[in-house]
């Protein structure tokens, strides 16, 4: 990934060799997979929001209906692919613009490589700026998907936070401790994707508008976006004590003083109990 002037590029590289046309399609799918990842994360937060803030609505997404929350994810995947495929396609003009910088930094002939990129504007012989509307529309579409997904996460996260916060007054000491662990988990699972996925990709798309070049540092975008899906489950595993003990095979200390609780013995759930499964 690289930025030069008013253009950014995502070039396909690796041990497998494809024809340029097929490689361009693979690169589009790679970019669209990022949209699928962030939309699945938003869907996960939406499910948590329903489970914690609107438990009476859980029946509406049980069974086969649960698959309906993944429909927006597929829409985001297809929309991002379309924005990249039609708005950032490989052209001779883009090859000529990026040829020298790619040869200098990566020792590749960009005319023989598969890539996608947005070239926001060029200049004519008189130095007048020529806007490229297709590239701008493609990048704008991707930015809108970013904003929608992260706004969904923020909305759900803040509502979950205030719901758990308001329930602390009626919680037992054990439930209050679990609530604290859920706060920490929620905080990390909200902030980390911002710094590892949304912010890097949004910045990478935006910087060419200001002709700000970051050189090979642009490759942090792909590295961070590829790493976060592996880090996200670790947050819940190590922030929530019960999950951590299970993974580390730590035995739970048994208590000998078992107190009788009529609410539990009758099989009913108290209002202060918050299910940890929604944070798994």
C-alpha positions as CSV (number, residue, x, y, z in Angstrom):
1,X,0.0,0.0,0.0
2,X,1.4,3.4,-1.0
3,X,0.4,7.0,-1.4
4,X,1.8,9.4,-3.9
5,X,0.3,12.9,-4.4
6,X,-3.4,12.6,-5.0
7,X,-3.4,8.8,-5.4
8,X,-3.3,5.7,-3.1
9,X,-2.6,2.2,-4.4
10,X,-3.2,-1.3,-3.1
11,X,-1.0,-3.7,-5.0
12,X,-1.3,-7.5,-4.9
13,X,1.9,-9.2,-3.8
14,X,2.8,-12.7,-2.5
15,X,4.0,-16.1,-3.5
16,X,1.1,-16.9,-5.8
17,X,1.2,-15.5,-9.4
18,X,-2.0,-14.5,-11.2
19,X,-2.8,-12.9,-14.5
20,X,-3.2,-9.1,-14.1
21,X,-7.0,-9.2,-14.7
22,X,-7.6,-12.0,-12.2
23,X,-5.3,-10.4,-9.7
24,X,-7.2,-7.2,-9.9
25,X,-10.4,-9.1,-9.0
26,X,-8.5,-10.8,-6.1
27,X,-7.4,-7.3,-4.8
28,X,-11.0,-6.1,-4.9
29,X,-12.1,-9.1,-2.9
30,X,-9.4,-8.4,-0.4
31,X,-10.6,-4.9,0.1
32,X,-14.2,-6.1,0.3
33,X,-13.3,-8.6,3.0
34,X,-12.3,-5.6,5.2
35,X,-15.9,-4.3,4.8
36,X,-17.2,-7.7,5.8
37,X,-15.0,-7.7,8.9
38,X,-16.0,-4.3,10.2
39,X,-19.7,-5.0,9.4
40,X,-19.6,-8.3,11.3
41,X,-18.1,-6.5,14.2
42,X,-20.9,-4.0,14.1
43,X,-23.4,-6.9,13.9
44,X,-21.8,-8.4,17.0
45,X,-22.3,-5.1,18.9
46,X,-25.9,-4.9,17.8
47,X,-26.6,-8.4,19.2
48,X,-25.0,-7.3,22.5
49,X,-27.2,-4.2,22.5
50,X,-30.3,-6.4,22.0
51,X,-29.2,-8.9,24.7
52,X,-28.4,-6.3,27.3
53,X,-30.7,-3.3,26.6
54,X,-33.7,-5.0,25.0
55,X,-33.9,-8.6,26.2
56,X,-37.6,-8.7,25.4
57,X,-36.7,-8.5,21.7
58,X,-34.4,-11.5,21.7
59,X,-37.2,-13.8,20.6
60,X,-37.3,-11.8,17.3
61,X,-33.8,-12.9,16.4
62,X,-33.8,-16.5,17.6
63,X,-33.4,-19.5,15.3
64,X,-33.3,-18.8,11.6
65,X,-34.1,-15.2,12.2
66,X,-30.6,-14.7,13.7
67,X,-29.2,-14.9,10.2
68,X,-31.1,-11.7,9.3
69,X,-28.6,-9.6,11.3
70,X,-25.9,-10.7,8.8
71,X,-27.8,-9.4,5.7
72,X,-26.4,-5.8,6.2
73,X,-22.9,-7.4,6.4
74,X,-23.3,-9.0,3.0
75,X,-24.7,-5.7,1.6
76,X,-21.6,-3.9,2.9
77,X,-19.4,-6.5,1.4
78,X,-21.0,-6.2,-2.1
79,X,-21.1,-2.4,-1.9
80,X,-17.4,-2.1,-1.0
81,X,-16.5,-4.5,-3.8
82,X,-18.5,-2.4,-6.2
83,X,-16.9,0.8,-5.1
84,X,-13.4,-0.6,-5.5
85,X,-14.1,-2.6,-8.7
86,X,-15.8,0.3,-10.6
87,X,-14.3,3.3,-8.9
88,X,-10.6,2.3,-8.3
89,X,-9.9,0.0,-11.3
90,X,-6.5,-0.4,-12.8
91,X,-5.8,2.0,-15.7
92,X,-2.8,3.0,-17.8
93,X,-2.9,6.5,-16.5
94,X,-2.6,5.2,-12.9
95,X,0.2,2.9,-13.9
96,X,2.2,5.8,-15.4
97,X,1.6,8.0,-12.4
98,X,2.8,5.4,-9.9
99,X,5.5,3.6,-12.0
100,X,8.6,5.4,-10.7
101,X,7.6,5.5,-7.0
102,X,6.7,1.8,-7.0
103,X,9.9,0.9,-8.8
104,X,12.0,2.9,-6.3
105,X,10.3,1.7,-3.1
106,X,9.3,-1.9,-4.0
107,X,11.4,-2.7,-7.1
108,X,8.4,-3.7,-9.2
109,X,7.2,-2.7,-12.6
110,X,3.6,-1.6,-11.8
111,X,2.6,-2.2,-15.4
112,X,3.0,-5.9,-14.8
113,X,1.3,-6.0,-11.4
114,X,-2.3,-6.3,-10.2
115,X,-3.6,-3.3,-8.2
116,X,-6.4,-1.0,-7.4
117,X,-6.1,2.7,-6.5
118,X,-7.9,6.0,-6.3
119,X,-6.5,8.9,-8.3
120,X,-8.5,11.9,-7.2
121,X,-7.2,14.4,-9.7
122,X,-4.5,15.0,-12.3
123,X,-3.2,18.1,-14.0
124,X,-3.4,19.2,-17.6
125,X,-0.6,20.8,-19.6
126,X,-1.5,24.2,-18.2
127,X,-1.4,23.0,-14.6
128,X,-5.1,23.0,-14.1
129,X,-6.5,20.4,-11.8
130,X,-8.7,17.7,-13.5
131,X,-11.0,16.0,-11.1
132,X,-11.7,12.3,-11.5
133,X,-15.3,11.8,-10.3
134,X,-15.4,8.0,-10.5
135,X,-12.4,7.6,-8.2
136,X,-13.8,10.1,-5.7
137,X,-17.3,8.5,-5.7
138,X,-15.7,5.1,-5.1
139,X,-13.6,6.3,-2.1
140,X,-16.6,8.3,-0.8
141,X,-18.7,5.1,-0.8
142,X,-16.1,3.2,1.2
143,X,-15.9,6.1,3.6
144,X,-19.7,6.0,4.1
145,X,-19.5,2.3,4.9
146,X,-16.8,3.0,7.5
147,X,-18.8,5.8,9.1
148,X,-22.0,3.7,9.3
149,X,-20.3,0.7,10.8
150,X,-18.4,2.6,13.4
151,X,-21.4,4.8,14.3
152,X,-23.4,1.6,14.9
153,X,-20.7,0.3,17.3
154,X,-20.6,3.6,19.2
155,X,-24.4,3.7,19.5
156,X,-24.5,0.2,20.8
157,X,-21.5,0.5,23.1
158,X,-22.7,3.7,24.8
159,X,-26.2,2.2,25.4
160,X,-24.7,-1.0,26.8
161,X,-22.4,1.0,29.0
162,X,-25.2,3.1,30.5
163,X,-27.4,0.1,30.9
164,X,-24.8,-1.8,32.9
165,X,-23.9,1.4,34.8
166,X,-27.6,2.0,35.9
167,X,-27.9,-1.6,37.1
168,X,-24.9,-1.4,39.5
169,X,-27.1,-0.1,42.4
170,X,-29.0,-3.4,42.6
171,X,-26.1,-5.7,42.0
172,X,-24.4,-8.1,44.5
173,X,-20.7,-7.8,45.0
174,X,-20.0,-10.7,42.7
175,X,-22.2,-9.3,39.9
176,X,-20.7,-5.9,40.4
177,X,-17.2,-7.4,39.9
178,X,-18.4,-9.1,36.7
179,X,-19.9,-5.8,35.6
180,X,-16.5,-4.2,36.0
181,X,-14.9,-6.8,33.8
182,X,-17.5,-6.3,31.2
183,X,-16.8,-2.5,31.3
184,X,-13.1,-3.1,30.6
185,X,-13.9,-5.6,27.8
186,X,-16.4,-3.2,26.2
187,X,-13.9,-0.3,26.3
188,X,-11.1,-2.3,24.7
189,X,-13.4,-3.8,22.0
190,X,-14.6,-0.3,21.1
191,X,-11.3,1.5,21.1
192,X,-9.0,-1.1,19.5
193,X,-10.9,-1.4,16.2
194,X,-10.9,2.4,15.9
195,X,-7.1,2.5,16.1
196,X,-6.4,-0.7,14.2
197,X,-9.1,-0.6,11.4
198,X,-11.3,2.4,11.1
199,X,-8.7,5.2,11.7
200,X,-5.9,3.7,9.6
201,X,-8.2,2.8,6.6
202,X,-10.0,6.2,6.8
203,X,-6.7,8.1,7.0
204,X,-5.3,6.1,4.1
205,X,-8.3,7.0,1.9
206,X,-8.3,10.7,3.0
207,X,-4.6,11.7,2.9
208,X,-4.4,11.8,-0.9
209,X,-7.0,14.6,-0.8
210,X,-4.4,16.7,0.9
211,X,-1.5,15.2,-1.1
212,X,0.2,14.0,2.1
213,X,2.6,11.2,1.4
214,X,3.5,8.7,4.2
215,X,5.7,6.3,2.1
216,X,5.9,2.7,3.1
217,X,4.2,3.5,6.4
218,X,1.0,3.1,4.5
219,X,1.5,-0.7,4.8
220,X,0.6,-0.4,8.5
221,X,-3.0,-0.2,7.3
222,X,-3.0,-3.8,5.9
223,X,-1.0,-5.1,8.8
224,X,-3.3,-3.6,11.4
225,X,-6.5,-4.6,9.7
226,X,-5.3,-8.2,9.2
227,X,-4.1,-8.5,12.9
228,X,-7.2,-7.2,14.7
229,X,-9.6,-10.1,14.0
230,X,-7.1,-12.3,15.9
231,X,-6.8,-9.9,18.8
232,X,-10.5,-9.2,19.3
233,X,-11.5,-12.5,21.0
234,X,-8.4,-12.3,23.2
235,X,-9.8,-9.2,24.8
236,X,-12.8,-11.0,26.2
237,X,-10.8,-14.1,27.1
238,X,-8.3,-12.2,29.2
239,X,-10.5,-9.4,30.6
240,X,-13.3,-11.7,31.9
241,X,-12.1,-13.9,34.7
242,X,-14.2,-16.9,34.0
243,X,-13.0,-17.1,30.4
244,X,-9.4,-16.5,31.4
245,X,-9.5,-19.3,34.0
246,X,-11.0,-21.7,31.5
247,X,-8.4,-21.0,28.8
248,X,-5.5,-21.1,31.2
249,X,-6.9,-24.3,32.8
250,X,-7.0,-22.7,36.3
251,X,-9.1,-24.4,38.8
252,X,-11.8,-22.5,40.6
253,X,-11.6,-22.4,44.3
254,X,-14.6,-24.2,45.8
255,X,-16.5,-22.4,48.5
256,X,-17.8,-24.5,51.5
257,X,-20.3,-21.9,52.7
258,X,-23.1,-22.2,50.3
259,X,-25.9,-19.9,50.9
260,X,-29.5,-20.7,50.0
261,X,-31.0,-18.2,47.4
262,X,-34.7,-18.7,46.8
263,X,-34.6,-16.9,43.5
264,X,-31.9,-19.2,42.1
265,X,-33.5,-22.4,43.6
266,X,-36.8,-21.6,41.8
267,X,-34.9,-21.3,38.5
268,X,-35.6,-17.6,38.0
269,X,-33.0,-15.0,37.0
270,X,-32.6,-11.9,39.1
271,X,-32.8,-8.5,37.3
272,X,-29.1,-7.8,38.3
273,X,-27.7,-10.7,36.3
274,X,-26.1,-9.7,33.1
275,X,-25.3,-12.7,30.7
276,X,-21.6,-12.8,29.8
277,X,-22.4,-14.8,26.7
278,X,-23.2,-11.5,24.9
279,X,-19.6,-10.4,25.4
280,X,-18.0,-13.7,24.2
